[in-house]
Amino acid sequence: MDSYGVVLVTVASESEGDAIAAALLEAKLAACISMTQIKSMYRWQGKIENETEWQLIIKTDLSQFTALEAKIQEIHSYDVPEIIALPITAGSARYLSWISENVSK
Protein backbone atom coordinates (compact mmCIF):
# COMPACT_ATOMS: atom_id res chain seq x y z
CA MET A 1 0.00 0.00 0.00
CA ASP A 2 1.25 3.47 -0.85
CA SER A 3 1.83 5.89 2.01
CA TYR A 4 2.05 9.31 0.45
CA GLY A 5 3.69 12.19 2.25
CA VAL A 6 5.74 15.33 2.10
CA VAL A 7 9.21 15.58 3.57
CA LEU A 8 10.46 18.98 4.70
CA VAL A 9 14.18 19.70 4.48
CA THR A 10 15.96 23.02 4.99
CA VAL A 11 19.30 23.79 3.35
CA ALA A 12 21.81 26.62 3.48
CA SER A 13 21.66 27.65 -0.19
CA GLU A 14 19.66 27.34 -3.37
CA SER A 15 22.50 25.40 -5.01
CA GLU A 16 22.53 22.86 -2.16
CA GLY A 17 18.77 22.50 -2.55
CA ASP A 18 19.17 21.99 -6.29
CA ALA A 19 21.80 19.28 -5.71
CA ILE A 20 19.65 17.41 -3.20
CA ALA A 21 16.54 17.72 -5.37
CA ALA A 22 18.36 16.45 -8.45
CA ALA A 23 19.81 13.48 -6.55
CA LEU A 24 16.42 12.49 -5.11
CA LEU A 25 14.65 12.79 -8.45
CA GLU A 26 17.40 10.88 -10.27
CA ALA A 27 17.18 8.06 -7.70
CA LYS A 28 13.35 8.06 -8.02
CA LEU A 29 12.99 8.73 -4.30
CA ALA A 30 10.72 11.70 -4.95
CA ALA A 31 8.16 12.62 -7.59
CA CYS A 32 8.30 16.40 -7.16
CA ILE A 33 10.29 18.86 -5.08
CA SER A 34 9.27 22.46 -4.51
CA MET A 35 11.80 24.88 -3.07
CA THR A 36 11.31 28.29 -1.52
CA GLN A 37 13.46 30.77 0.37
CA ILE A 38 12.55 31.13 4.05
CA LYS A 39 13.71 32.87 7.21
CA SER A 40 14.54 30.46 10.04
CA MET A 41 15.08 31.22 13.69
CA TYR A 42 16.35 28.38 15.85
CA ARG A 43 18.54 27.51 18.79
CA TRP A 44 21.91 26.00 17.89
CA GLN A 45 24.80 25.34 20.27
CA GLY A 46 23.32 27.61 22.95
CA LYS A 47 22.65 30.58 20.66
CA ILE A 48 19.56 31.87 18.87
CA GLU A 49 20.26 31.87 15.13
CA ASN A 50 18.43 33.93 12.52
CA GLU A 51 19.22 32.73 9.00
CA THR A 52 17.94 32.75 5.45
CA GLU A 53 17.53 29.17 4.27
CA TRP A 54 15.81 27.26 1.50
CA GLN A 55 13.06 24.77 2.27
CA LEU A 56 12.49 21.73 0.12
CA ILE A 57 8.98 20.28 0.08
CA ILE A 58 9.46 16.76 -1.20
CA LYS A 59 6.45 14.78 -2.45
CA THR A 60 7.06 11.06 -2.13
CA ASP A 61 5.87 7.64 -1.06
CA LEU A 62 6.91 7.41 2.58
CA SER A 63 7.72 3.71 2.16
CA GLN A 64 10.94 5.12 0.63
CA PHE A 65 11.71 7.38 3.62
CA THR A 66 14.75 5.42 4.86
CA ALA A 67 16.47 5.57 1.46
CA LEU A 68 15.42 9.20 0.95
CA GLU A 69 16.80 10.21 4.37
CA ALA A 70 20.09 8.38 3.69
CA LYS A 71 20.50 10.17 0.34
CA ILE A 72 19.82 13.56 1.94
CA GLN A 73 22.29 12.86 4.77
CA GLU A 74 24.92 11.87 2.19
CA ILE A 75 24.74 15.28 0.46
CA HIS A 76 23.55 17.73 3.16
CA SER A 77 26.00 20.24 4.64
CA TYR A 78 24.38 20.52 8.10
CA ASP A 79 25.47 18.43 11.10
CA VAL A 80 21.80 17.93 12.05
CA PRO A 81 19.61 18.60 9.02
CA GLU A 82 15.86 18.98 9.31
CA ILE A 83 14.30 15.92 7.68
CA ILE A 84 10.64 15.73 8.73
CA ALA A 85 8.02 13.51 7.11
CA LEU A 86 4.35 14.46 7.16
CA PRO A 87 1.68 12.08 5.87
CA ILE A 88 -0.75 13.13 3.18
CA THR A 89 -4.12 12.12 4.60
CA ALA A 90 -6.08 12.98 1.46
CA GLY A 91 -5.30 14.11 -2.05
CA SER A 92 -6.36 14.08 -5.66
CA ALA A 93 -6.42 10.47 -6.84
CA ARG A 94 -4.72 11.43 -10.11
CA TYR A 95 -1.93 13.31 -8.30
CA LEU A 96 -1.33 10.48 -5.81
CA SER A 97 -1.23 8.01 -8.69
CA TRP A 98 1.34 10.23 -10.41
CA ILE A 99 3.49 10.14 -7.26
CA SER A 100 3.31 6.32 -7.33
CA GLU A 101 4.37 6.24 -10.96
CA ASN A 102 7.42 8.41 -10.27
CA VAL A 103 8.78 6.92 -7.04
CA SER A 104 10.56 3.56 -7.06
CA LYS A 105 9.26 0.74 -4.90
Buried (B, 14 or more C-beta within 10 A) or exposed (E): EBEBBBBEBBBBEEEBBBBBBEBBBEBBBBBBBEBEEEEEEEEEEEEEEEEEBBBBBBBBBBBBBEBBBEBBEEBBEBEEBBBEBEEBEEEEEEBBEBBEEBBEE
